[in-house]
Amino acid sequence: MPSTTTQARRKVRERREDVRRRVLRTATEMMADGTPYTELPIQRIAERAEVARSTFYLHFPDKSHLLIALAEEAVDALFAEAVIWWRADHTGGEEGVAHAMRQMLAAYREHRRVLNALGEVGGYDPDVAAFWRGRMRGFSDVVQERLNAEQRTGTVEAAMDTASTAQVLIWMVERTISAHCRHDEGSRDEQIARTLAHSIWLTVYGTSPEAPVHRHRPRA
């Protein structure tokens, strides 16, 4: 049987996890009601989550750390399909990229309030900015690793600066999707997805005669 000490520790851990979930759920619900993240008072979040303000601070030292916790899931969802594509074989041509871009657009729309807050607060908060830079750096590393591998096999030009190319590609995609979703309700998502796919494909393989087989141009 588990010792009394082990059981007590488990209960403490479960209580902490429950408080954390309640706070995150409450903040998400309040933002869904239309309240911008920057206008959410900690006291109101704590009250609606039914936790003491002091307990809130045990889990989240400030609102910046709360936003980072909220953003973890949102950023994972945003990059998930793109990471899968960059690690795939690319024999599906541009259509494979377009699928990844559609999923990124859908993820951004689903988590737009948190992602918009991440961009806004990251402009002046060093902790949030560091979190966002770190996640973008991780995505860039995935892209660069693939470009390096393609370069070794001759499927992309030897002169390509893979580090710079990875940076350009990830920021082109992120900035385009962010700006598009702020000003369009979804009517042009397909066009944006295909345009990004075409741009990515041409940047990576456009000048190489050794591009992956079954290359497809986007449908009109």
C-alpha positions as CSV (number, residue, x, y, z in Angstrom):
1,M,0.0,0.0,0.0
2,P,1.2,3.5,-0.7
3,S,2.6,5.2,2.3
4,T,0.6,8.0,4.1
5,T,3.3,10.5,2.9
6,T,2.9,9.4,-0.7
7,Q,-0.8,9.7,-0.6
8,A,-0.6,13.1,1.0
9,R,1.8,14.3,-1.7
10,R,-0.5,13.0,-4.4
11,K,-3.4,14.8,-3.0
12,V,-1.4,18.0,-2.8
13,R,-0.4,17.6,-6.4
14,E,-3.9,16.9,-7.5
15,R,-5.2,20.0,-5.7
16,R,-2.6,22.1,-7.4
17,E,-3.4,20.7,-10.8
18,D,-7.1,21.3,-10.2
19,V,-6.5,24.9,-9.2
20,R,-4.3,25.4,-12.3
21,R,-6.9,24.0,-14.6
22,R,-9.7,26.1,-13.1
23,V,-7.7,29.3,-13.5
24,L,-6.8,28.6,-17.1
25,R,-10.3,27.5,-17.9
26,T,-11.7,30.7,-16.3
27,A,-9.4,33.0,-18.1
28,T,-10.2,31.3,-21.4
29,E,-13.9,31.6,-20.8
30,M,-13.6,35.3,-19.9
31,M,-11.7,36.0,-23.1
32,A,-14.3,34.1,-25.1
33,D,-16.9,36.5,-23.7
34,G,-15.0,39.2,-25.6
35,T,-12.8,40.7,-22.8
36,P,-9.3,41.4,-24.1
37,Y,-6.6,39.6,-22.1
38,T,-4.9,42.8,-21.1
39,E,-8.2,43.9,-19.5
40,L,-8.7,40.8,-17.3
41,P,-8.1,41.7,-13.7
42,I,-6.4,39.0,-11.6
43,Q,-8.9,39.5,-8.8
44,R,-11.8,38.8,-11.2
45,I,-10.1,35.7,-12.6
46,A,-9.4,34.4,-9.1
47,E,-13.0,35.1,-7.9
48,R,-14.6,33.3,-10.9
49,A,-12.2,30.4,-10.6
50,E,-13.1,30.3,-6.9
51,V,-9.5,30.5,-5.7
52,A,-7.9,32.9,-3.3
53,R,-5.8,35.6,-4.8
54,S,-2.8,34.3,-2.8
55,T,-3.4,30.9,-4.2
56,F,-3.5,32.3,-7.7
57,Y,0.0,33.8,-7.2
58,L,1.3,30.4,-6.0
59,H,0.7,29.1,-9.5
60,F,1.1,32.2,-11.6
61,P,3.5,34.9,-10.3
62,D,1.9,37.4,-12.6
63,K,-0.4,37.8,-15.6
64,S,2.6,37.2,-17.9
65,H,3.1,33.7,-16.6
66,L,-0.7,33.1,-16.9
67,L,-0.6,34.1,-20.5
68,I,2.4,31.8,-21.2
69,A,0.5,28.9,-19.6
70,L,-2.5,29.7,-21.8
71,A,-0.3,30.0,-24.9
72,E,1.4,26.6,-24.5
73,E,-1.6,24.7,-25.9
74,A,-2.4,27.4,-28.5
75,V,1.2,27.4,-29.9
76,D,1.4,23.6,-30.0
77,A,-1.8,23.5,-32.0
78,L,-0.6,26.3,-34.3
79,F,2.6,24.5,-35.3
80,A,1.6,20.9,-35.0
81,E,0.6,20.2,-38.6
82,A,3.4,22.2,-40.1
83,V,6.0,20.3,-38.1
84,I,4.5,17.1,-39.3
85,W,4.8,18.3,-42.9
86,W,8.4,19.4,-42.5
87,R,9.3,15.9,-41.2
88,A,7.3,14.0,-43.9
89,D,8.6,12.9,-47.3
90,H,7.1,15.7,-49.4
91,T,6.1,13.4,-52.2
92,G,2.6,15.0,-52.1
93,G,4.0,18.2,-53.5
94,E,2.4,21.5,-52.9
95,E,-0.9,19.9,-51.8
96,G,0.8,18.6,-48.7
97,V,2.0,22.1,-47.8
98,A,-1.4,23.5,-48.4
99,H,-3.0,21.0,-46.0
100,A,-0.5,22.1,-43.3
101,M,-1.4,25.7,-44.0
102,R,-5.1,25.1,-43.7
103,Q,-4.6,23.4,-40.4
104,M,-2.5,26.4,-39.2
105,L,-5.2,28.8,-40.2
106,A,-7.8,26.7,-38.4
107,A,-5.7,26.5,-35.3
108,Y,-5.1,30.3,-35.3
109,R,-8.8,31.0,-35.5
110,E,-9.5,28.5,-32.7
111,H,-6.9,30.1,-30.4
112,R,-7.0,33.6,-31.9
113,R,-7.7,35.4,-28.6
114,V,-4.7,33.9,-26.8
115,L,-2.4,34.2,-29.8
116,N,-3.4,37.8,-30.4
117,A,-2.7,38.5,-26.7
118,L,0.6,36.8,-27.0
119,G,1.6,39.1,-29.9
120,E,0.4,42.2,-28.1
121,V,1.9,41.5,-24.7
122,G,5.1,40.1,-26.2
123,G,5.7,43.6,-27.6
124,Y,6.5,45.0,-24.1
125,D,6.8,42.1,-21.7
126,P,10.2,40.4,-21.7
127,D,9.0,37.0,-20.3
128,V,6.3,36.7,-22.9
129,A,8.6,37.8,-25.6
130,A,11.2,35.2,-24.6
131,F,8.6,32.5,-24.6
132,W,7.4,33.4,-28.1
133,R,11.0,33.7,-29.5
134,G,11.8,30.3,-28.0
135,R,8.8,28.6,-29.6
136,M,9.6,30.2,-33.0
137,R,13.2,29.2,-32.6
138,G,12.1,25.6,-32.0
139,F,10.0,25.7,-35.2
140,S,12.8,27.3,-37.1
141,D,15.2,24.5,-36.0
142,V,12.8,21.9,-37.4
143,V,12.7,23.7,-40.7
144,Q,16.5,24.1,-40.9
145,E,17.1,20.5,-40.0
146,R,15.0,19.5,-43.0
147,L,16.6,22.0,-45.3
148,N,20.1,20.7,-44.2
149,A,19.0,17.2,-45.0
150,E,17.6,18.1,-48.4
151,Q,20.8,20.0,-49.1
152,R,23.0,17.0,-48.4
153,T,20.9,14.9,-50.8
154,G,21.0,17.6,-53.5
155,T,17.3,18.3,-53.6
156,V,17.8,21.9,-52.7
157,E,20.6,24.2,-54.0
158,A,23.9,23.9,-52.3
159,A,24.2,27.7,-52.1
160,M,21.1,28.0,-49.9
161,D,21.6,29.6,-46.5
162,T,19.4,27.2,-44.6
163,A,19.4,29.1,-41.3
164,S,18.2,32.4,-43.0
165,T,15.8,30.5,-45.2
166,A,14.2,28.8,-42.3
167,Q,13.8,32.1,-40.5
168,V,12.2,33.8,-43.5
169,L,9.8,30.9,-44.0
170,I,8.5,30.6,-40.5
171,W,8.0,34.3,-40.0
172,M,6.4,34.7,-43.5
173,V,3.9,32.0,-42.5
174,E,3.2,33.3,-39.0
175,R,2.9,36.9,-39.9
176,T,0.7,36.2,-42.9
177,I,-1.7,34.0,-41.0
178,S,-1.8,36.4,-38.0
179,A,-2.6,39.5,-40.2
180,H,-5.0,37.5,-42.4
181,C,-7.0,36.2,-39.5
182,R,-7.3,39.6,-37.9
183,H,-9.0,41.1,-41.0
184,D,-10.8,38.1,-42.7
185,E,-13.5,35.9,-41.2
186,G,-12.4,32.9,-43.3
187,S,-13.7,33.6,-46.8
188,R,-10.1,33.7,-48.3
189,D,-8.5,31.0,-46.1
190,E,-8.1,28.6,-49.0
191,Q,-6.4,31.2,-51.2
192,I,-4.0,32.1,-48.4
193,A,-3.2,28.5,-47.7
194,R,-2.5,27.8,-51.3
195,T,-0.4,30.9,-51.8
196,L,1.7,30.2,-48.7
197,A,2.1,26.6,-50.0
198,H,3.2,27.7,-53.4
199,S,5.7,30.3,-51.9
200,I,7.2,27.7,-49.5
201,W,7.5,25.0,-52.2
202,L,9.2,27.4,-54.7
203,T,11.6,28.7,-52.0
204,V,12.7,25.2,-51.1
205,Y,12.5,23.3,-54.3
206,G,11.8,25.8,-57.1
207,T,15.4,26.0,-58.5
208,S,16.2,22.3,-58.1
209,P,15.7,19.7,-60.8
210,E,15.8,17.1,-58.0
211,A,12.6,18.1,-56.2
212,P,10.5,15.3,-54.6
213,V,8.4,13.3,-57.1
214,H,4.7,13.7,-57.6
215,R,5.0,17.5,-57.5
216,H,1.6,19.1,-57.8
217,R,0.7,22.6,-58.7
218,P,-2.2,24.1,-56.7
219,R,-5.6,23.9,-58.4
220,A,-7.0,27.2,-59.7
